[in-house]
Amino acid sequence: QFYALPQSPQTFKQLLMVAGYDRYYQIVRCFRDEDLRQDRQPEFTQIDCEMAFVEREDVLQMFEGMVKYVFKKVRNIVFDEFPRMSYDDAMRRFGNDKPDIRFGMEIMELKNTKDPSVSDLVAGKSFVIFDNSEFVAGICAKGCADFSRKQIDELTEFVKRPQIGATGLIYVKHSNDGSIRSSVDKFYSSEDLLKISEHLNSEPGDLILILAGAAARTRKALSELRLEMGNRLGLRKKSEYAPLWVVDFPLYEWDETEKRWNAMHHPFTSWSRDDDHFLDVDPGRVKANAYDLVINGVEIGGGSIRIHKRDDQERMFAALGLSKEEAENKFGFILKAFEFGAPPHGGIAFGFDRFCSMTILNQENIRDFIAFPKNNMGRDVMLDAPSSIDAKQKKELGL
């Protein structure tokens, strides 16, 4: 049985576990301080669930069962067991941590200066872009070798958009007659292009699209290009659903501006005990006990198994750069609570609006499922809010 409780902060959820609640859920109105996109709103509804005395497998099994039940009742769709994919595999194969696996067209690396296991098939041919790039990779679009110059130019402009950030696009056409030509014929022989083509599992009639640059930005651009090709080729069918769990996220992410580690999920997330010895010496290698449920390239929900011991929580804070005094001042209440025998606990939170949009009509835009949604500028067009306030109000509010 779940207990329904009012809205509470992240740490209060852990205090409930310490207090002896075995499980609970809350329906929360959330506000998001992030860039707006078509699948985001500044406010949304979240269904948050937490359970005591559980491990990751318990959470995945329970809420996979719940999602299967909802789809069966609402859409009469029956799912098999959800596949699972590690964060590293998702980034390597699809360029993002919420991959749409309804179609293939996976990213294949041609060069990666940080990974010596990747064969460099493009360097040493006097093509400066490839020679000077940290990362070169491509996708293979089946049956698209007859794309016109106009279509290729459209794709080039697509990846050069500021929000995507690529500087250009290289193509290789593997024609039906077996011949190969590309936008870099000046630098690469037919034999060179054939090796690249074979590496990307290309066959006669296929089109290879290649991007180069910094690894993170290029992966993101290839991910967007892959989805764009999926849309153009009708591969992202509204009638198809492809759920999966993405697991084994990094515990930390490096903040280049601040030159320090941040918690990728939140600072109360536990980590894999297999990586315990890396926590103090190489935090970037530590995997979190965190997981996301993804359907058709959309994150439906996510969660983690929490830290429940004081010494572990103090190690986490130390890795994030908090002194013992800072940790005690900010989080002393939870550290003290952990001394009384908090059980292992964890849970998951579902985006209610997004779950509805995906379940009912397989739509990425959640605005159609929210009463009085905000526009892309974050404004309530019915109430014309936010609006200006007068000097008296500012003075009363101390602004």
N, C-alpha and C positions, 0 to 999 in steps of 0.2 A: 504494500500500500504506500502511495506517495502522499506526503503532507503538502498542502498548498499554503505558501507563505507570501507575505508582501514583498515588494521589491527590496533588495539588499545589495550592498557592495560585495566585491569579490571576497574580501577577507571575512565578511560576516558569514558567508557560506561555509568557510572552514570552521568558524567558531560553532556553527550548528552541528558539525560533525563531532567536534570536541564535546559538545553538550549532550550528545547521545542520540541525535536524530539519525535514523538509519537511511532515510531517503526523503527527498522533497522535490517539488518543482515550484517555479515562480514564473509568472507572465510579466515581462518587464518592458516598459517603454524606454528605448535607448536613444541617445543622441550621439551622432558621429561627427567628429572633427576631422574630416578627410575630404579629398577632392571628390566632387560629385561626378558620377558616371550614370549611364542609363540604367544600370542595375544597382544603383545606390541612391539612398535618400538621407537627408540629414537626421531624420528620425525614423525609427522602425520598431517593430515589436519582436521580442525575443522570448522563446520558451526555454527556460534554463532548468536543467535537471541535475541532481547530485545524489550520489549514493555512497554509503560507508561500507567498509570491508570489501572493496572490489579491486580487481586488477583491470588492465586494459581490455582483456578478452571479455570480461563480464559486461563492460559498457558497450563494446562493439556488438556483441550478440544480442543484448536487450534492445538496443535502438535500431539495429538492422531489422529485427523482428517488427518493431513498431512501424518503420518506414514501409516494409513489405505489406503490413496490414492496411495502412492508409491507402497505398496504391491499389490494393485489391478491392477495398471498399469504395473508393472514389472513382477509379478508372477501370476496374476489373482487369488490372495488369498484374501478372504473377511473375515475380523475380526469382531467379536461382540465387545461390549464395553470391554475395558481392565480392568481386575480386579485390585484392589489396596491392598497393603499389607504394614503394618507399618514396620519400621526398626526393632523394637523389636520382632515382630512376625517372620520376616524373619530370624533373628539371632537365635531365639528359635527353629523354626521348621526346618531350613535348614542349620544353621551354618554360613551363609554369607549373605551379603546385596544385592546379585544379584542371587537369587535362580532360578534354572531350575525347573519349575513346570510341565514339560511334564510327570513326573512320581512322585509317592508318596515316599515311603521309608523315611518318615520324622523322624527327631531326637526326641527321647523320653527320658526325663531326669529320672534317677533313684535316683540321689542324687545331691543336690546343697546346699552347706553350706550357701550361701548368699540368698537363697530363701526358707523360712520356709514352703511355700505352697507345696513344692515338697516332696512327701512321700519318705522316705529313705528305700528302699527295699533291700539294699545290706550290710548295716553296721551291726556290732555285730556278725559276723560269723567267726572271726579270720582270715579273708583274708585281710592282711595288705594293699595291694594295694588299695582296695576299702575303707577300714577304714580310711586311711591317705589321701585320695584324696579329693580335694575341690569339684570336679564335676565328676559324673559318668553318662553316657548316652549311648544309643545304637540305632541301626536301625534294622528293620526287613526286610530281603530279602525273598520275597515270592517264595516258591517252590524251595528253595536252600538247604534244609536239607541234600541232597545227595552230597554236596560238599565234595571232597576228602581231605585227610590230606595235599596233595600237594597244592591244591587250597587254603586251609586255610593258609598254610605257605607262599604262594605268597602274600596273602592279609596282613599278618603280616609284611612281609618285605616291602610292599608298605607303610604302615602307619609309619614304622620306618625310612623312608627316612629323611635325615636332613631337607629338605624343608617342611616336614609335622610335624615331631617332636614327634610322639607318642612313648611310650616306649614298648608297647606290645598290643596284641589284645586278648580279651576274646570272646569265641563263645559259643552259646547254640543252640543245634540242637533239634528241635521239630519234631520228626520222624512221618512218615505217620501212624504208628500204635499207635500214641499218647504218646509214651515214650519220655522222655527228658534226654539228656546227654550233658555234657559240659566239657570245659577245667578246670573247678573249681569244679568238683564233690566232691573233697576232703573236700570242705568247705560248700557246699550248698546241701541240700537234694532235692529230686524230688519235694517236696511241695514248697520249696523256689524257685526253678527254674520255677515252674509252675506259681507262682505269678509274677515273672519277665516277663515270657512269655506272660501272660495275659495283663500285663501293656503295653507291646509293641504290643498288638493286633496280637499276633502270633497265627497261626493255624497249625495243623499237616501238615508237609511238609515244614515248614519255617525254616530259619536260622537267628539267632539273633547275631549281632556283637556289642561288647561293648568296649568302651574306657574309660579311667579314667585319671585324672590329674588336672592341672590348668584349669579353666573354658575356658578362651579365646583360649588357645592352643588346648584343647580337642575339642571344637566346630569346630575349623578350620580343625582338623584332621578328624573328623566325616564327615564334609562337603566334603572333598576330597575323603574319603572312599565311601560316598554315590554316588558321581559322577563316581568313578571308577566302582562300582557295576552297575550303570546305563549303562555304556559303555559295560561291560562284558555281561550283560543280554540283550543288544540291546534295551534298553528303551529310549535312546536318539536318536530318529529317525530323520534323516535329512529331511524327508518329513513333519515333524510336526513343527509348530511354536506356542509358548506360551508366548505372551507378557504380561507384567504387569507393573504397576507403584509401586515403592517402595517409601513411603512417611514417614514423621515424623522422620527424622534423628535427632540424638542428635546435639545440637548446638556446643557443645564443646567435646573434648576428652582429657583425662589426659595424660600428658607426664611424664612417670615414671622417666626418666633420669633427666629432667629439674625440676621436681616437680612443674609443673604448668599446667594450662589449655591452650590448643591450639584450634583454630577454626577448626572444622572437615571439613567444606566446604571452606569458606574463611571469613575474618573478616568483610565483608560487607553484610552477610546474616542476614535477619531478623528472628525473632522468634515468636512462638505462644504466643499471648497475654494471653492465659490461664495460661502460665508458667511465666508470667512477674515477679511475686513475688519471684520466685526462682533465678532470674538472679544474684542477689548480695549475696545470702546466700547459694545456692546449685546449682551451674551452671550445674552440671552433669545431672540434671533432666529437663533441658530446651530443648524443641523440636524446631528444626529449620524449617523454611518455605522452605525446600529443598526437591527435588524429583529426582529420577532416572527412566529412562525408560529401562527396562530389557527385553531381548528376549532370551529364551533358555539358561539362565545362563550367558548371556553376556550383559554388560552395553552398551547400544547404545547411550545414551545421559543423561545429567543431568543438573540441574539448580536450581535456587532459586528465591524467592522474596527478593529484596534488602532492606536494611535500607535506609530511605529517610529523617530522621530527625536528626539534630545535637546531641540532647541530647541522643537519642538512640545509635548513633554511638560512642559517648563518653563513655557510659556505657559498650558497647562491648569492646572498647579498655581497659577500666579499668579492666574488668574481665580477659583480656589477660595479665595483668600485665604492661601495658603501663602507664606511668605517663602522666599528662596533657601536660607537656612540650614535651615529646617524641611524643605524638599523634599530637601535633601542628606542630612539626618540620617535621614529616614524612607525615602527611595527612592533614595539615592545609588547603590546597586548596580545598579538598572535604568537610571538615567541614564548611568552609566558604560558599561554594556553596550551602550547605543544608539550609543555612539561608535565601535563596531567594525563597523558596517554591518549592522544588523538589517534583514531583508527586510520588505516589506509583508506583513502577516499578519492573519488573522481566523478566526472560527469561529462555532460555535453550540452551545448546550447544550439537551438535551431532558430534560424531567422524565419519567423512565422510568415511574413509577407512573401518572402522568396520561396518558401516551401509551398505556399498556396499558388504562386505564379507558375512554379514548375509542375506541381501536381495536377492542376486544373487544365492549363492550356500550353504547358511547356514554353513559357515566355521568359525571356531574360529581364525585360523591363518591369520592375516591380511597381511602378507608378499606377498601373492599371488596377492594382490590388490594394491600394491604400486610399482611405477616405481623405479628401482634401490634400493630395500630395503637393510637394513643393516643386517648383520648376527647376531648370538646370542652373539657375542662379541662387537657389536656396530660398526663394520667396514664396509665401503663401499668397497666391493670386486672388483668392476670394476675400481675404481680410487685408490685403495689401500690407503684409507684415514680412520682415521687420520694417517699422516706420520710424520717423524721427521723434524724439522726445524733447519737451521744452526745458528751459533752464531750471525751473523749479523742481521738476522731477529729477534732473541730473544732480541737483544739490542734495535732495532727499536721499538719493542712492549713493552719494559720495563719488560721483563720476566727474 
